[in-house]
């Protein structure tokens, strides 16, 4: 059920993004200084009573001032020892506030499970550099979830 819901949601979001009037005009106007951003996440993950140090990479391409798409990969070490990867959709509604919605895969070694990541962050910009405190919840197939929190350090180009 989670897979079908997330897939339907992702398709609907893409349809909305590409049908927004003025999105192409905004891209041509150059309002966004850096359309590409690469971030390194350092933090932790809590899942089923276990904790682990988490590191990850996130890439975002800003389609418009409001919307972006990208990719992420996270690794939680320690008690958890798992990889997660997905294709996030970013929403930037106000200043540095950022929401993330991402279908993906949670790799538990021998078995892969579908996940849907929901997150919130705030981007503090220093020229092309950013410091981004963030909080995310991974809804994992099978009815369990994990919580990831940390600080990402980003570079715009």
C-alpha positions in Angstrom: 0.0 0.0 0.0 2.8 2.4 0.8 4.5 1.8 -2.6 1.3 2.5 -4.5 0.6 5.6 -2.5 4.1 7.0 -2.9 4.3 6.2 -6.6 1.0 8.0 -7.2 2.0 10.9 -5.1 5.4 11.2 -7.0 3.7 11.2 -10.4 1.2 13.8 -9.3 3.9 16.0 -8.0 5.8 15.8 -11.3 2.7 16.6 -13.3 2.0 19.7 -11.1 5.6 20.9 -11.4 5.7 20.8 -15.1 2.3 22.3 -15.6 2.9 25.4 -13.4 2.4 28.5 -15.6 5.5 30.7 -15.6 8.0 28.0 -14.5 9.9 28.3 -17.8 9.8 32.1 -17.6 11.3 32.0 -14.1 14.1 29.7 -15.2 15.0 32.1 -18.0 14.9 35.1 -15.7 17.8 33.8 -13.6 16.3 34.5 -10.2 18.1 31.4 -8.7 21.8 32.1 -8.2 22.9 28.5 -7.9 20.7 25.9 -9.5 22.8 22.9 -8.4 23.6 22.1 -4.8 25.6 19.2 -3.3 25.4 18.5 0.4 27.2 16.3 2.9 25.0 15.2 5.8 26.5 14.3 9.2 24.1 13.2 12.0 22.3 10.2 13.4 19.6 7.7 12.8 17.2 6.1 15.3 15.3 2.9 14.3 13.6 0.3 16.5 15.5 1.3 19.6 18.9 1.3 17.9 21.1 4.3 17.1 23.7 4.9 14.4 26.0 7.6 13.1 24.7 8.7 9.7 26.5 10.3 6.8 25.0 11.0 3.4 25.2 12.9 0.1 22.3 14.9 -1.4 22.1 16.6 -4.8 19.4 19.1 -5.7 18.6 20.8 -9.0 16.4 23.8 -8.6 13.8 23.8 -11.3 12.2 27.0 -10.0 12.5 29.2 -7.0 9.8 26.9 -5.3 10.7 23.4 -6.6 13.7 21.2 -6.9 14.5 17.5 -7.7 17.5 15.4 -7.0 19.0 12.3 -5.5 20.3 11.2 -2.1 22.2 8.3 -0.5 22.6 7.9 3.2 24.5 5.3 5.3 23.7 4.6 9.0 26.6 2.9 10.7 26.7 1.2 14.2 23.8 -0.8 15.4 21.7 -0.1 12.3 24.2 -0.6 9.5 21.9 0.2 6.5 22.0 2.2 3.2 19.1 4.3 1.9 18.8 5.9 -1.5 16.1 7.8 -3.3 14.9 10.6 -5.6 13.7 13.6 -3.6 11.3 16.3 -4.5 12.1 19.6 -2.7 9.7 22.4 -1.9 11.1 25.8 -0.8 8.1 27.8 0.4 9.8 30.6 2.3 13.3 31.9 2.5 15.6 29.0 3.7 12.7 26.7 4.7 12.8 23.4 2.7 10.6 20.3 2.7 11.6 17.0 1.2 9.5 14.1 -0.1 11.3 11.2 -1.6 10.5 7.6 -2.7 13.5 5.3 -2.3 15.0 2.0 -1.2 16.2 1.0 2.3 18.9 -1.6 1.8 19.2 -4.0 4.8 21.9 -6.2 3.2 20.1 -9.2 1.8 16.7 -7.6 1.4 15.6 -4.2 0.0 12.6 -2.5 1.3 10.7 0.5 -0.2 10.9 3.7 1.8 9.3 7.1 1.6 11.3 9.9 3.2 9.6 13.0 4.6 11.8 15.8 5.8 12.1 19.4 6.9 15.3 21.6 6.9 16.4 25.2 7.0 19.2 26.5 4.7 21.5 29.1 6.1 23.3 30.6 3.1 26.8 32.1 3.1 27.3 32.9 -0.6 27.5 29.6 -2.4 27.9 27.6 0.9 25.1 26.5 3.2 24.7 25.0 6.6 21.4 23.0 6.8 20.0 21.5 10.0 17.5 18.9 9.0 15.1 16.3 10.4 13.7 13.4 8.4 11.4 10.4 8.9 11.7 7.3 6.7 8.5 5.4 6.4 9.7 1.9 5.6 7.8 -1.0 4.0 6.5 -3.4 6.6 5.2 -0.8 8.9 8.3 0.5 10.6 10.1 3.8 10.4 13.4 5.5 11.2 14.3 9.1 12.2 17.3 10.8 10.8 18.6 14.2 12.1 21.8 16.1 11.5 23.5 19.0 9.8 24.3 19.1 6.1 27.1 21.2 4.6 26.3 22.3 1.1 28.0 23.9 -1.9 26.0 25.6 -4.7 27.2 25.8 -8.3 
